Every structure is written in C-alpha cells, then in structure tokens.
Amino acid sequence: MREIDFCKIGKKIKELRISQNLTQEYVANMADVNTSHISNIENNRVKISLPTLVHVCNALNTTIDYILADEYSNTSSAIEQAVLHELHSCSDETKEQILKIIKILH
C-alpha cells in the first residue's frame, strides 16, 4: 500500500486557492483553523486532517475527489466528478458550448 502524498494535496489546495484569488486567511476562517495551519498544509509541514480537508474543500468550492484525485488508482471517476461539479454552476448556454467543445475534442 503506498503512502498518501500530502505534498501533492497541499500543492493542489494552494493552486486552487490562488486561482480563485482567495487568501490563506479566508480559507483558514472558513475551515476554522489558523492561517499558519493553512500555510503549513500548503507547504507540506503538516498533514491535513479529514475534517479540515472537508472545510477547506467547501471554502474552495471544490470536492474532496478533486483534491485527492492523484491518490486514486482509477482517477477517471474523480475527474468526471470534478467536471460535473463545475458544470452545475454553468448556465445552460455555457453547458451547450462545453458539450460542443467536448465533441470536437473527442
């Protein structure tokens, strides 16, 4: 059994947070932890706990599957769930455009 790569998890959290222009302070407040704890998670100085991971995912409007996708043997289901999660917030017009793009790429 291989170890969970907490370094990748922290990097993914950091990338997602930065892409959404969110501060560590905001995520920390939403997760009810100190800002330094978020920094420590992102920089692989501590391992994130399951309750904190759930709160961080909620703060980042993402799923645990998305954050942990690299940990699964079969990542396709995690990626599909992440895509579906993102689609929920799209308008019908945007969904139609995305469908056209997928058909072109497929």
N, C-alpha and C positions, 0 to 999 in steps of 0.2 A: 504494500500500500504506500503510495507516495504522499509526501507531506503537502499540505496546503501552502501555496505560495502567497504569503501575506504581503510580500513586497509588491507583487503584481496587483493585488487587491488595493493596496494603498495608492499605487500609481493611477489605477483606473478611477478611484474616487477623486483624486486630485485633478486629473484631466477633465473629468465630468464637471467638477465644481468650477474650474477655471473657464470651461467652455460656456457655462451658464452665467459667468460673471458674478459668482457668489463668493463671499468671503468665508474664511475659516470660522470667523466669529458667528456668522449667520448659521452655518451648518452646526456648529457647537451648540448654539442656543436651541436649535430645533431638536438636536439629539440629547439635550440636557447633560452636556459634558463641558469641560473646559476647552477653550480654544487651543491650548497647548496639547490636549489629548488628540484633537483632530490633526494637528501638525505631526504629532508622534505616529499616528496611524499612517498618514500620507508618506512619511519618511521611514517607515518600517522600523520604528523604535519600540513599538508595542503591537501586539496582536489585537485586532478588533474583536470585540465580543459580539455574539449574536444579537442581543438586544440593541446594542449601539449600531450595528450594521443595519438593522431594520429601520431605526430612526434616521440614520444617515441617508439611506435609500429614499425614505419618504421626503426628507429635506431636498434631495436632489431630483425628486420626481422620477425615480427610476426603480427598477426591480432588482431584487437580490440575484435573480438569474442573470441579469446583465452584468452585474459586478463579479459574479462567480463563474461566468461562462468558461473561462480558461481552466477551471478546476474540474469540469465535467469531462467524462470520456466521450460522450456524444454531445458536442456543443451545438449541433443544429437546432435542437429544441429550445435551448436557451436563447439563441439568436432569433429564432422565429418569435418567441415570446417578447423579446425586446422590440422587434419590429411591430408586432401587434400592439404593444403598449404605446408606442409612439403614434401609431395610426389613430388611436382613439381620440387624440386631441386635434386631429386634422379635420378640415371641412370636407364635405362630400366632393367638392370640386378638386381639392388637393388630392384626395384619395384616388380619384379618377386619373389624375396626372401621374401619380405614383404607379398605378396599375399599368398605364401605357409605357412608362419607363421600364418596368419590370419585364413586360412582354418584349420590348426591344432588346433588352439585355439577355433575355433567355434565349 
